[in-house]
Amino acid sequence: MTDFTPFQSLLGGALIGLSAVLLMAFHGRIAGMTGILTGVIPPLSPDWQWRSAFLAGAIVAPLLFMAVDGQIAFSVPVPTLALVAGGFLVGLGVHFGAGCPSGHGICGIARLSQRSIVAVATFMVTAFITVFIIRHVIGG
């Protein structure tokens, strides 16, 4: 069970949206984490500096939050093998879907990209089916 935190969720969503808008405004780039990450893995992209700064911010921000407010409630209620399998499947989806959920969901839908709308609909339907199977068929 996940504890819903409306204020933190709203604030986090607003900050993610703001970072996506600023990245588009200043660099003309979409804030898809996978695309950003691939530019800092050798061979480095010519614009690796802003990519590194964006990724550093994604790592440092939660650390600063923990330093100010304490703990971030987080748990992984599945076995490690399931986590690795899920990561592999997400990686396949990123490859074949030509982008990650953050790029399609935050930036693509905002730009009314049909490809992103279909991709996010596919992510969501797959997530609903997966949760239903795990919770009601398998019994996890």
Secondary structure, DSSP 8 states (H G I E B T S, - for coil): -----HHHHHHHHHHHHHHHHHHHHHH-----HHHHHHTTSSS--TTHHHHHHHHHHHHHHHHHHHHHH--------S-HHHHHHHHHHHHHHHHHTTS-HHIIIIIIHHTT-HHHHHHHHHHHHHHHHHHHIIIIII--
